[in-house]
Amino acid sequence: MADRSRDPEALEREIERTRQELARTIDALADRVNPRNVAHRGAERVRAEAGQVARTVQSLVAPPGDDGEPGPVDRRVIYAAAGVAVAVTVLVVWRKRR
């Protein structure tokens, strides 16, 4: 049963607070599903993955120097590996969405 002893002003404040929370939630959801934002997040994810693959390939391809760090590698090898990684990532994402 409803609590009839509640203060109407307190009830109005609670309703307004709930409305504001709902508005913030809707704004956050709209921002999250905005196609431009989704594409931006996907591109960032692909860039991060390509960078990780490039570092991994460099560590595998480059002979270690005197300090134990990978030596210089021809940039074309790194770019080719990153290109392959990006292509594979795009293909996987595309197939998952189908």
Backbone bond lengths (Angstrom), bond angles and torsions (degrees), N, CA, C in turn:
res aa  C-N    CA-C-N  psi(-1)  N-CA   C-N-CA  omega(-1)  CA-C   N-CA-C  phi
1 M - - - 1.434 - - 1.522 109.36 -
2 A 1.295 117.98 148.02 1.456 122.52 -177.18 1.521 110.20 -69.20
3 D 1.314 114.89 146.02 1.459 120.98 178.19 1.526 108.07 -84.31
4 R 1.309 116.74 103.72 1.463 121.63 -175.46 1.526 111.71 -77.24
5 S 1.308 117.82 -11.35 1.461 119.78 -177.95 1.529 112.08 -86.55
6 R 1.332 118.29 0.94 1.467 120.85 -179.83 1.515 110.43 -69.56
7 D 1.291 114.68 141.20 1.459 122.17 178.56 1.531 108.60 -71.87
8 P 1.340 118.04 127.20 1.469 120.06 -179.61 1.533 112.54 -59.51
9 E 1.329 117.40 -35.89 1.462 119.98 178.98 1.523 110.82 -66.66
10 A 1.326 116.74 -39.06 1.465 120.49 178.18 1.524 109.95 -65.44
11 L 1.310 116.37 -38.99 1.455 121.23 177.64 1.528 110.88 -64.35
12 E 1.318 117.29 -41.71 1.464 121.00 177.46 1.525 111.14 -63.72
13 R 1.345 116.65 -41.32 1.466 119.79 177.96 1.531 110.85 -63.04
14 E 1.311 116.24 -40.58 1.469 120.22 178.77 1.531 110.93 -64.87
15 I 1.310 116.63 -40.93 1.474 120.65 178.13 1.523 109.83 -63.94
16 E 1.325 117.53 -43.34 1.471 120.91 179.45 1.528 110.95 -63.95
17 R 1.329 116.90 -41.60 1.462 121.37 177.44 1.534 110.37 -61.11
18 T 1.317 115.77 -42.99 1.460 120.63 178.86 1.525 110.90 -64.16
19 R 1.319 116.76 -40.31 1.479 120.82 177.14 1.523 110.91 -61.16
20 Q 1.320 116.51 -44.14 1.462 120.39 -179.71 1.524 111.12 -64.44
21 E 1.323 116.97 -42.43 1.467 120.47 177.66 1.525 110.70 -62.48
22 L 1.316 116.64 -41.45 1.463 121.39 178.86 1.528 110.32 -64.27
23 A 1.324 116.88 -41.45 1.468 120.40 178.99 1.523 110.66 -63.48
24 R 1.333 117.63 -42.10 1.471 120.39 177.64 1.522 111.03 -63.97
25 T 1.317 116.91 -40.50 1.463 120.91 179.31 1.522 111.02 -64.10
26 I 1.316 116.59 -43.45 1.474 120.62 178.84 1.524 110.34 -64.24
27 D 1.333 117.54 -42.16 1.468 120.61 177.69 1.530 110.89 -61.32
28 A 1.320 116.45 -42.83 1.471 120.12 179.82 1.528 110.67 -64.39
29 L 1.320 117.21 -41.66 1.468 120.59 178.14 1.524 111.37 -65.44
30 A 1.318 116.97 -41.97 1.464 120.51 178.86 1.521 110.33 -62.97
31 D 1.323 117.16 -40.10 1.461 120.99 177.98 1.523 110.87 -66.10
32 R 1.318 116.94 -38.85 1.464 121.77 -177.95 1.528 112.25 -67.84
33 V 1.314 117.99 -34.00 1.468 120.47 -176.79 1.526 113.11 -100.51
34 N 1.323 117.73 3.35 1.456 121.41 176.69 1.530 108.78 -60.45
35 P 1.341 118.61 124.87 1.472 120.32 -175.93 1.526 113.45 -55.54
36 R 1.306 117.78 -37.80 1.471 119.75 179.37 1.527 110.70 -63.80
37 N 1.331 117.14 -42.07 1.461 120.69 179.30 1.525 111.39 -68.53
38 V 1.324 116.41 -39.27 1.465 120.22 177.73 1.527 109.92 -62.00
39 A 1.330 116.51 -44.29 1.469 120.41 179.08 1.523 110.68 -63.82
40 H 1.324 116.61 -40.64 1.468 120.36 -179.87 1.529 110.48 -63.19
41 R 1.335 116.86 -44.45 1.467 119.75 178.86 1.521 110.96 -63.70
42 G 1.337 116.97 -39.33 1.458 120.32 178.12 1.512 111.94 -64.50
43 A 1.331 116.77 -41.59 1.463 120.50 178.88 1.524 110.54 -64.96
44 E 1.316 117.22 -40.96 1.462 120.51 177.80 1.523 110.92 -62.42
45 R 1.321 116.08 -40.09 1.466 120.47 179.41 1.523 110.37 -64.49
46 V 1.342 117.08 -41.36 1.466 121.44 179.21 1.526 109.75 -65.68
47 R 1.349 117.53 -42.84 1.467 120.23 178.53 1.521 111.37 -61.11
48 A 1.316 116.31 -43.49 1.465 120.03 -179.72 1.524 110.31 -64.05
49 E 1.320 116.41 -43.21 1.467 120.72 179.22 1.523 110.41 -64.07
50 A 1.325 117.61 -42.33 1.466 121.04 179.65 1.523 110.47 -64.06
51 G 1.314 117.39 -39.57 1.466 120.50 177.49 1.509 111.57 -63.26
52 Q 1.324 116.22 -41.95 1.464 120.32 178.61 1.522 110.57 -64.34
53 V 1.316 117.07 -42.68 1.472 120.79 179.06 1.523 109.78 -64.58
54 A 1.325 116.98 -41.57 1.465 120.21 179.21 1.523 111.06 -61.44
55 R 1.330 117.33 -42.33 1.469 120.12 178.20 1.520 110.74 -65.13
56 T 1.322 116.72 -40.01 1.454 120.23 179.43 1.519 110.68 -65.47
57 V 1.320 116.65 -45.29 1.467 120.32 179.36 1.518 110.03 -62.95
58 Q 1.313 116.73 -41.30 1.459 119.18 179.64 1.520 110.68 -61.54
59 S 1.321 116.99 -42.07 1.463 119.16 180.00 1.521 111.40 -67.88
60 L 1.332 117.82 -28.37 1.461 120.57 178.62 1.526 112.16 -81.09
61 V 1.327 116.95 -34.97 1.458 121.45 -174.03 1.516 112.05 -88.08
62 A 1.316 117.08 -40.12 1.457 120.28 -173.67 1.514 110.43 -78.60
63 P 1.330 116.29 130.34 1.465 118.15 174.73 1.522 109.42 -69.39
64 P 1.317 116.85 143.75 1.461 118.20 -178.84 1.522 110.71 -67.37
65 G 1.328 114.93 143.34 1.455 120.92 177.42 1.518 110.32 -83.50
66 D 1.318 116.41 -169.48 1.466 121.60 -179.90 1.518 112.43 -64.98
67 D 1.330 115.79 -28.47 1.462 119.55 -177.98 1.525 112.78 -90.81
68 G 1.323 117.44 4.47 1.464 121.04 179.31 1.510 113.65 87.56
69 E 1.326 117.48 -11.49 1.462 121.75 177.84 1.519 109.50 -80.00
70 P 1.327 118.05 153.26 1.464 119.38 177.37 1.522 110.49 -60.58
71 G 1.311 115.20 141.93 1.450 120.94 179.04 1.512 110.91 -79.42
72 P 1.335 117.05 -176.80 1.468 120.00 -179.25 1.525 111.20 -68.16
73 V 1.298 115.32 144.31 1.456 121.79 178.76 1.519 107.21 -126.24
74 D 1.296 115.77 145.42 1.455 119.81 176.39 1.525 107.66 -59.63
75 R 1.305 117.40 127.82 1.466 121.95 -177.44 1.522 111.76 -59.42
76 R 1.302 117.53 -28.52 1.467 119.66 179.74 1.518 111.18 -62.10
77 V 1.339 116.63 -36.03 1.472 120.17 178.21 1.525 109.82 -65.08
78 I 1.317 116.12 -43.99 1.465 120.02 -179.73 1.525 110.22 -65.12
79 Y 1.329 117.16 -45.08 1.461 120.35 179.72 1.530 111.48 -63.46
80 A 1.328 116.60 -39.06 1.463 119.69 178.78 1.526 110.23 -64.91
81 A 1.320 116.38 -43.75 1.471 120.00 179.16 1.524 111.01 -64.45
82 A 1.327 115.93 -41.73 1.470 119.23 178.50 1.523 110.37 -64.85
83 G 1.330 116.81 -39.34 1.469 120.19 177.98 1.514 111.91 -62.31
84 V 1.322 115.91 -42.64 1.468 119.94 177.63 1.528 109.95 -63.52
85 A 1.331 116.50 -43.49 1.465 119.76 -179.95 1.522 111.22 -62.42
86 V 1.316 116.96 -42.43 1.462 120.50 179.12 1.524 109.90 -64.23
87 A 1.324 116.59 -44.19 1.468 119.80 -179.55 1.526 110.85 -61.73
88 V 1.323 116.57 -43.72 1.472 119.98 179.93 1.526 110.07 -65.21
89 T 1.327 116.69 -42.53 1.462 120.00 179.94 1.525 111.08 -63.06
90 V 1.319 116.83 -44.20 1.468 120.71 178.64 1.526 110.14 -62.19
91 L 1.313 116.78 -41.87 1.463 120.72 179.08 1.526 111.36 -62.61
92 V 1.321 116.42 -44.07 1.472 120.02 -179.89 1.523 110.29 -64.17
93 V 1.330 117.39 -45.49 1.465 120.72 179.95 1.522 110.20 -63.01
94 W 1.318 116.88 -43.15 1.467 121.47 179.96 1.527 110.73 -61.98
95 R 1.328 117.27 -43.37 1.472 119.80 -179.19 1.514 111.87 -68.49
96 K 1.329 117.79 -34.67 1.464 120.55 178.84 1.526 110.78 -66.41
97 R 1.308 117.35 -34.80 1.468 120.63 -177.88 1.506 112.66 -77.17
98 R 1.308 118.21 -18.23 1.471 121.22 -179.71 1.462 109.90 -77.49
